[in-house]
Amino acid sequence: MSDFFKKGMRGYMTVEAAMIMPSVILLMALLLYISFFLYNRCILSQDAYLLAFRGSIQREADGNAVQGYIEESAKDQFGNKYIGMKLLEKSLEVSNKKVTVKLEGGTVNGWVLTAAGQAERNDPVEYIRKIRLMKKAWKRMQDMEED
């Protein structure tokens, strides 16, 4: 009876491997594909915010000059770091208060990725001066209350 089971069990590892290995390979390919997708999405969001921030620090420039600066910066920013992206389109909105950059890209497989970055346009020097004025006013008010 024991010889019967030994003969019947030959090749069971091959059968198990034939069933498990395709699913393992498929799972690895799926994880790789998802990681490329997430990488592209992360880089797209990063680029959108960086372009908006670079446009927001242009203090003395008007809206058209800021848009031109962002267009120039975009060429260097995008480079060849996207994996499997066909085209990348950008739209810019520049006002006196903020800069908004919206990016949209399509992958080879038809997925569409979008990202938006927004940064406020403010003058750091003017902001610091206002804070100092408020501190001086607060200190004078406290000195008046003590007297």
Backbone torsions as a table, in degrees:
resi	resn	phi	psi	omega
1	MET	NA	-36.5	-179.3
2	SER	-70.8	-30.8	177.0
3	ASP	-66.7	-31.4	179.5
4	PHE	-64.2	-44.2	179.4
5	PHE	-68.2	-36.2	179.2
6	LYS	-65.3	-39.8	179.2
7	LYS	-71.2	-34.9	-178.3
8	GLY	-75.4	-21.0	-176.5
9	MET	-91.8	-4.2	180.0
10	ARG	-65.5	135.0	175.9
11	GLY	85.4	5.4	-178.7
12	TYR	-67.2	-30.6	177.9
13	MET	-66.9	-37.2	179.2
14	THR	-65.5	-41.5	179.9
15	VAL	-66.0	-42.6	178.8
16	GLU	-65.1	-42.5	179.3
17	ALA	-65.2	-36.5	178.9
18	ALA	-66.7	-25.9	178.3
19	MET	-89.2	-34.0	-174.3
20	ILE	-86.8	-40.8	-173.5
21	MET	-60.8	-42.2	176.7
22	PRO	-60.9	-38.9	178.7
23	SER	-69.4	-35.1	177.3
24	VAL	-66.8	-43.6	179.6
25	ILE	-65.4	-41.1	177.5
26	LEU	-63.2	-41.9	178.4
27	LEU	-63.7	-41.4	178.3
28	MET	-64.0	-42.4	179.1
29	ALA	-65.1	-39.8	178.2
30	LEU	-63.7	-43.9	177.6
31	LEU	-62.7	-39.2	178.0
32	LEU	-65.1	-43.2	179.4
33	TYR	-63.8	-44.4	179.4
34	ILE	-65.5	-37.7	178.9
35	SER	-66.7	-37.2	175.3
36	PHE	-64.3	-40.9	178.8
37	PHE	-62.2	-47.2	-179.8
38	LEU	-66.7	-35.9	176.7
39	TYR	-61.6	-48.4	179.2
40	ASN	-61.3	-39.8	180.0
41	ARG	-65.8	-41.8	179.9
42	CYS	-65.5	-46.2	-179.6
43	ILE	-64.9	-37.5	178.6
44	LEU	-63.7	-43.4	177.6
45	SER	-64.5	-41.5	178.8
46	GLN	-62.5	-45.2	-179.5
47	ASP	-64.6	-39.0	179.6
48	ALA	-62.6	-45.1	-179.9
49	TYR	-68.7	-41.3	-179.9
50	LEU	-62.0	-41.1	178.2
51	LEU	-65.9	-40.3	178.0
52	ALA	-65.0	-41.0	179.3
53	PHE	-65.4	-43.4	179.0
54	ARG	-62.6	-35.4	176.7
55	GLY	-72.1	-30.9	-177.2
56	SER	-74.1	-22.8	-178.9
57	ILE	-85.8	0.2	174.2
58	GLN	-81.0	89.5	-170.8
59	ARG	-70.7	-49.8	-170.4
60	GLU	-89.7	-0.2	-176.0
61	ALA	-88.3	149.6	174.8
62	ASP	-84.5	-179.7	-175.1
63	GLY	-60.4	-41.2	-179.1
64	ASN	-68.1	-37.3	178.1
65	ALA	-66.9	-37.1	178.4
66	VAL	-66.7	-41.9	178.3
67	GLN	-63.1	-41.2	177.0
68	GLY	-62.9	-40.5	178.8
69	TYR	-64.8	-41.1	179.3
70	ILE	-66.3	-40.2	177.7
71	GLU	-59.9	-43.1	178.3
72	GLU	-65.7	-43.4	-178.8
73	SER	-66.9	-30.4	-177.3
74	ALA	-64.1	-36.4	-179.8
75	LYS	-60.8	-43.4	179.2
76	ASP	-75.2	-34.4	-175.4
77	GLN	-68.4	-42.5	-174.3
78	PHE	-70.8	-52.5	177.9
79	GLY	55.5	-145.0	-179.3
80	ASN	-117.1	35.8	-175.1
81	LYS	-92.4	-6.3	179.8
82	TYR	-87.2	137.5	-177.6
83	ILE	-102.6	115.0	175.0
84	GLY	73.7	23.9	178.2
85	MET	-95.0	131.2	179.6
86	LYS	-80.9	-61.8	-177.2
87	LEU	-136.1	153.0	-177.7
88	LEU	-131.6	119.7	-178.3
89	GLU	-114.5	146.1	179.0
90	LYS	-129.9	148.2	172.8
91	SER	-131.3	139.3	-174.4
92	LEU	-119.6	141.3	172.6
93	GLU	-131.3	117.5	-178.4
94	VAL	-121.3	125.8	174.0
95	SER	-128.5	-178.3	179.2
96	ASN	-69.6	-23.3	-176.0
97	LYS	-98.1	-35.1	-176.3
98	LYS	-152.7	163.4	177.5
99	VAL	-120.6	129.0	178.3
100	THR	-122.8	129.1	177.9
101	VAL	-120.5	124.7	177.1
102	LYS	-114.6	127.3	179.2
103	LEU	-115.9	143.6	177.4
104	GLU	-140.4	130.4	-179.8
105	GLY	-137.3	149.5	178.5
106	GLY	-113.8	138.2	178.2
107	THR	-88.4	170.2	180.0
108	VAL	-62.9	-32.7	-176.8
109	ASN	-84.5	-2.2	177.7
110	GLY	102.0	-1.0	176.7
111	TRP	-71.6	142.6	177.8
112	VAL	-114.0	123.5	179.5
113	LEU	-108.9	135.3	177.0
114	THR	-129.1	149.2	176.6
115	ALA	-151.7	149.1	178.2
116	ALA	-133.7	136.9	176.6
117	GLY	-123.1	141.3	-176.8
118	GLN	-138.4	137.0	177.4
119	ALA	-142.0	141.5	179.3
120	GLU	-80.5	142.3	175.5
121	ARG	-92.7	111.3	175.9
122	ASN	-139.6	160.2	-179.9
123	ASP	-101.9	110.0	-176.7
124	PRO	-60.5	-36.2	-179.3
125	VAL	-64.6	-45.2	179.1
126	GLU	-64.7	-38.7	179.3
127	TYR	-62.2	-45.3	-180.0
128	ILE	-64.5	-40.1	178.4
129	ARG	-62.3	-41.1	178.9
130	LYS	-64.3	-41.6	178.9
131	ILE	-63.1	-43.4	179.0
132	ARG	-63.3	-40.6	177.4
133	LEU	-62.6	-40.8	178.8
134	MET	-65.6	-38.6	177.9
135	LYS	-64.7	-41.7	179.0
136	LYS	-64.4	-42.6	178.8
137	ALA	-63.2	-41.9	179.2
138	TRP	-62.9	-41.4	179.7
139	LYS	-66.0	-41.1	178.2
140	ARG	-64.1	-39.1	178.3
141	MET	-64.0	-39.9	178.9
142	GLN	-67.6	-38.0	178.2
143	ASP	-65.7	-37.3	179.5
144	MET	-67.0	-37.8	-179.4
145	GLU	-67.7	-33.8	-179.0
146	GLU	-71.4	-31.3	-178.1
147	ASP	-79.9	NA	NA
